[in-house]
């Protein structure tokens, strides 16, 4: 049975919007018409495929521990009351500051300290619900305490089909879990695929997630994830976005436990008329937490890209440090690049840093290449080839590497021979 098309508005929204005329606060995701639901997901996980452990149970256990240790009250109780009730306290309370929409939500969140209610994913609840529908259920991958485990997840789709995966990953205390996620399709007609993940990293756990997206231009693809980190947990996420006509990549992380840390490394390219959208939200709630967001990309043709990176240093996150950096090479004049680094801060004893390096290929570089017989198109292909070659060399397994090579052959003639 074919499904009608769907438009998901205000996806990948920034927590605190900027000027609307910039058209960067969120994105609209259009799911093609007349697609047939066909879930094509393969999971290789061995003993980690678990029906007894749950993401909700892990969050509840952390909530119980935090509640039992929580003895402090919000610093400005009057502001809390105003935010929570929305009531006008009268002239005697005129010194209570007015709160923005974002501040109102933040105060309520701080007052409630509810992990489950605060949980979010980068693309948003509407897209997560749609992906859950496509998947028809959620698979749970879980480790035991102190265990080292690996898992591979493959999502694909064909012409005229929509496919989605829904995965919960639970890393027990002091365990190590490495996950490779591949989203690949060579469809030559409209299709959709995506994945949504909820990840809980227990105390002292380490979680490494590598995501490769190597779809053809006809495919719309979404990769959505949300993380909760317990005390001392360490998460490394690597996003490699190489293909897809339209792609949306979203990540939200709750650094709830003290001394927890997340590192997000993003590598992307876009050519022709492709569109790339990224939305990263990292909330520092625990003390001495650390986050790093690094992105590196190449844009050619008339491609478009928007990257929103938000580091939220929440009241109480003393000693927290957040960093975000992006380097973008604009290999042709027709590209459209938007970069929105954003730092929100409600704590004094913190450090937040952001920066972006964005540059065109210089005319003298094009002239140098032209003198050696290279056209502008061939010069642009050199930059794409370098990005693809790096992705192939660092692929987590042979199957993913083959996907990169197939995509490279579509973009650059004889790519496979060049890297052989």
N, C-alpha and C positions, 0 to 999 in steps of 0.2 A: 504494500500500500504506500503510495507516494504522499509526502507531506507538503503542505503549503509552505511558502517561504516565511521567514521571520526576521524582524528587525529588532535588535536589542540596542536600546539607546542608553546613553550615559554609562557605558561600560568603561572599565579601567579608569575610574574617576579619581582625580587628585583629592586627598582628604581636605585640603584647604584650597579652594579654587583661586586661580589668578584672573586677570582681566579677560572677560569673555570674548572680546574682539580678537584675541590671539588664537582662538579656536584650538586650545590645547588642554582644556580641563578634563576632557573625556573623549571617547570615541564611539561611533555608531558601527555596530557589526551587523552586516547583512548576510543572512543565511540563504543560499539560493533556493529557488522554487523547485517543486516536483522532485525532491530527493527521496530516495527510499531508505528507511532505517535499516542498517545492516552493520551490527557491531562486529568489528574485525580486530580483536585484541588477543595477543599472545603474551603469556606471562611464564617466564622461567624463574622459579623462585625456590625450588626444593622444599625444605621443611619450614621456610619462613611464611608460606601461604597458610594463614591462621584464621580459624573461625571462632576462637575463644577470646582473643585479645581485641579490644576496641579502642578507637581514638577517643570516644566519649568517656570511657572508663579511665583512661590515662589522664585526661584533662580533669576529671572529677577528683582523682586522687591527688593531683597537684593542687587543685583548689582547696581541698580539705587541709592539706599541709600549710598552705599560705594563710588560710583563715585562722588556723590554730595559733599561728605565730604572729598574726597581725594585732598589734596593740595600739598603733598610732591612729590618730584621726586626721582628716584633711586639715591643711594649714589654715585656710580661710573658711571657717564654718559658715559664716554668713553668706559668702558667695556660693557655697555649696547649696544652702537652703534656697537661695534665689534661683539657681539653675535647676534644682530638682523640682521646685514647685511652680516656677514661672510666675510667682505672685509678686505683686507690688507691695513691698514692705512698709511703704509710707515714707513721710518726710524724715523720720528718725533714721532711716537706712539709706539716705541719699549718697552716702560715701561708698556703697557697694558698687563695684564697677559693672558697666554694661558688658555683656558677653556676646561675641559673634556666634554664628551658628556652629562653627567648628569648636570654639571654646566651650559652648554649652554642652556639646556631646562629650568633650574631653573631661569636663568637670563631673558629669554624670558617670562616666566610665571610671574615673578615679575613686569616686565615692562608693560605687558598687563593687569594684574589684572582682568582676565576674569574667573569668577567662573564656568560658563558652560563649557568652554574649559578645565579648570583644573580638572573637575569632572572625577573620575575614580572609578572602583570597584576592589576588591582585586584579583579576578581571571583573569579579563581582558575583553577587548571589544569583542574578538572573541567568548568567551564562553557566554557572555551576549547576543550577537546576536543569538546564537544557542538556548538559553533558551527562548528568546523572540519568536523565530520561533515556538518552541514547544508549548508555551502558547497560541499563536494565538492572543495576545493582552495583554494590561497591565491594571490591576485593580488598582484603586486609593482609598486609605483609608485616610481620612482626618478628623481632629477635627476642632471644632470652638474655638475661643479664650476663654481661661479659662475653657474649658470643660475637664472632665475626661472620658476616653473611653477605651474600651478593644476590642481586635480582636483575633480570632483564625484562623490559616491557616493550612490546612492539605494537604500534597502532598504525593501521593502514586503511585506505578506502579506494573505491573504484568510481568510474564515471557514473554520475547520477545517484550516488549513495552518500549517506551520512553515517559516520562511525565515531564512537566516543568511548573513552575509558574513564573509570572512576576508581581511584586507588587511595586507600588509607595506609600510611606507613608509620609504624610504631617501633621506635628504637628503645629497647629497655636500658636501664642504667648501665653505664660503662660498656656498652656494646658498640660495635662498629658495623655500619650498614652501608653498602655501596650499591647504588641503583643506576642503571642505564636505561633511558627512555628514548625510543626512536619513533618519530612521527614521519612516515614516508608514504608517498603515493606518486605514481607516474600517470595519473588520470589526465586525459586530454580533453575532457568535457567537465562542466561544473560539478564539484563535489565538496564535501565538508568533512573535516575530522578534527578531533581535539582530545584533550585529557584534562582531568581535574584531580589534584592531589591534596590530601590533608596529611601533614607530617608532624608527628610528635617526637621530639628528641629528649629522652629522659636524662636524668642527672649524670653528667660525665660522659654521655654518649657522643659518638661521632657519626654524622650522616653525610655521605658524599653522593650528590645527584648530578648526573650528566644528561643533558637533553639535546638531541640532534633533530632538527627539522629540515627535511630534504624533499619537500613536495614540489610538484610541477606548478606552472603558472595558473592552471585551471582550478586549483584547490584553495579553499578558504580554511585556515587552520588557527586553532586557539589552544594555547597551553597555559593552564591556570593552576596556581598552587597557593597554599597557606601553611604557615609553620608556627608551632609553639615550642619554645626552647626552655627546658628546665635548667636548674643550676649547673653551671660548668659545661653545658652542652656546646658542641661545635658542629656547625653545618657549613658545607661547601656546596655551592650550586654553580654549575657551568651550563650556560645556554649558548647553543650554536645554531643560529637561524640563517639558513642559506637559501631556502626556496619557499615557494608559496606565493600565489598572486596577492593575497592579503593575509597577514599574520598578526595575531594579538598575543603577546606574551605578558603574563601578569604574575607577580609574586608579592605576598604580604607576610611579614614575619613579626611575631610577638616575642621579643626577648624578655620573657617574664622572669627567668631565673637569674640570680646574681652571677656575674662572670661568664655569662653565655656569649656566644659569638657566631656571626654569620658572615660569610664571604660570598659575594655574587660576582661571577665573571661572565660577561656577555660578549660574544663575537657574532657579528652579523654582516651580511651583504645584501644589497638590493640592486637589481638591474632592470632595464626596460621600464615598464609601468608598475612594477611591484610596489606594495605598501607594507611598511613595518610599523608596528605600534608596540611600545613597551611601557609597563607601569609597575614600578617597584615601590613598596611601602614598608619601611622598617620602623617598628615602634620599640624604643628602648624603655622598658619599665624596670628591669632589674639594675642593681648597682654594678658598676665596673663592667658593663656590657660593651661589646665592640661590634661594629658593622663596617664592611667595606663593599662598595659597589663600583665595579670597573667595567666599562664598556668600550669596545673598539669596533668600528665599522667602516665599510666602504659603500658609497652610493654612486651609481652611474645611471646613464640614460635620463629618464624623467621620473625616476623613482621618488617615493616619499617616505619619510621616517619621522616619528615622534617618540621621544623617550622622556617619561616623567619619573623622576627619582625623588622620593620623599623620605627624609630621616626625621623622625619625631622623637625628640628628647623630652620624655614625660616627667612631670614633677615626681621627685623621689629617686630618679635614676642617677644618683650621684656617682661621679667618676666615669660616666659613660662617654664613649667616643664613637662618632660616626663620620665616615668619609665616602664621598662619591666623586668619581672622575670619569670623563668620557673623551675619547679621541675619535674624530670623524674625518675621513678623507672624502671630499666631494670631487669625484673624478670627472664630472662634466658639469656644464653650466645649467643644465635643465633640471637638476635635482631640487627637492624641497626638504630641508632639514630643520627639525625643531627639537631643541634640547631644553628641558625644564628641570634644573636642579633646585630642590626645595628643602630647607631646613626649618623645622618647627621646634621651638624651645620653651620649656616652662621650668627649667632647672638651671641654677647658677653654676654648679660644679660639674660642667660637661665641656666637651669639645666637639664642634661640628665643622667640617670642611667640605667644600665642593669646588669643582672646577671643570672646565671643558676646553678642549683644543680642537678647533674646527678650521679646516683649511682646504682650499682648492689646489689642484695640480697647477703649478706655476707655468706661465707661458713659455719661459725659457726651457722648462722640462719637456713640454710638448715639442718645442723647436728642436731640442736635442734628439728626441725620438724620431721626429720627421726627417732629420738629417741622416738617420740610419735606416730610412725606408719604412718607418712605421706610421700608419695612419692614426688618427685620433681614436678610432674604434679599436685598433690593435693595441694602442697604449692603455686604454681603459681595460682591455682584456688582461693585460699583465697584472693589474692590481687585483682583479677578480681571481685570476689564477693563483696568485700568492695566498689569498684568503682561503680558497678551496684546498690548496695543497696543505696548508697548515691544519685545516680541519681534518683532512684525510689522514695525515700523519698522527694526529692525536685522537683519532676515533677509538671508542672503547672496545670495539670488537670488529671482526672482519665483515660482518653483515652491514654495520653502519658505514664502514669504510667503502663498501661496494655501493651503497646508496649515494655517498658523496661523489664517487667517481662517475656514476651514472648521471647525476645532476651536472657535474662538471663537463661531461661530454656534450650535454645539451646546450650549455652556455658557451663553451670554448671548444672549437674543433680540435680533435686529437689530444684532449686533456689527459686521457689515460696514458698515452705514450710519453707525455712530458714528465709525468711523475713516476714512471716505471723505473 
